[in-house]
Amino acid sequence: MQPHLKEIIDQYGDYLLRIAYTYVKDERIAQEILQDVLFSYYRKQSQFRGDASLKTYLTKMTINRSYDYLRSWKNKRELVLEKIFIKERAKSIEKSVIEEEEKTEITSAVFTLKVKLREVIFLYYYAEHTTKEISEILGVPESTIKSRLQKARAELREKLQNYEWEVLVDENAERF
């Protein structure tokens, strides 16, 4: 028996929203992607065969929808409009201070990585998937996932020279 939509939202909603956000870097768009994924799943839940866990299935749907958005004309149009009309967002001083405090050096560095590198870092360190699980989610060989992790770590190490990055890498290295 399939879980109810409310149970799915309670269990995976925040997780899927964070995944979408790591791709699109816009909370509003990430929420739209999450709604689209959940609606799609609800309409077609009978097609879910259970070959993978529901979490893996929803993760893959979220990643695919995020890629669709990044390739879409709507995204490109918004980027062009933002460049033409530089938006001055009215933010309270308090909100600006809170936002600055929430940004960390590591998060900023991760967001500068290319999407393919950012996604493996997120899925490996944040979502705590194994390289085998990430391979299944993304549909690429496990050796490719390991290569992307190495490259992402090297780029982050370079960007975060003043940070104790080795601690993060070493404590999770045995999970390969």
TAFENWO-V697016 format. One line per field, one symbol per residue. ss: DSSP state (@ for helix, = for strand, . for the rest). phi: phi as a letter, one per 20 degrees, with the letter a starting at -180 (. if undefined). A space follows every 50 residues. Layout:
BEGIN
ss: ???
phi: ???
END
This chain:
BEGIN
ss: ....@@@@@@@@@@@@@@@@@@@@..@@@@@@@@@@@@@@@@@@@@@... ...@@@@@@@@@@@@@@@@@@.@@@@@@@@@@@@........@@@@@@@@ @@..@@@@@@@...@@@@@@@@@@@@....@@@@@@@@...@@@@@@@@@ @@@@@@@@@.....@@@@@@@@@@@.
phi: .fffgfffffedgfgffffgffeelbfffffffgfffffffgfdffefen fcfffffffffffffffgffeffgffffffffffdfeeefcfffffffff fffdffgffffeffgfefffffffeeelefffffgffemcgfffffffff ffffffgffdgedefgfffffdffff
END
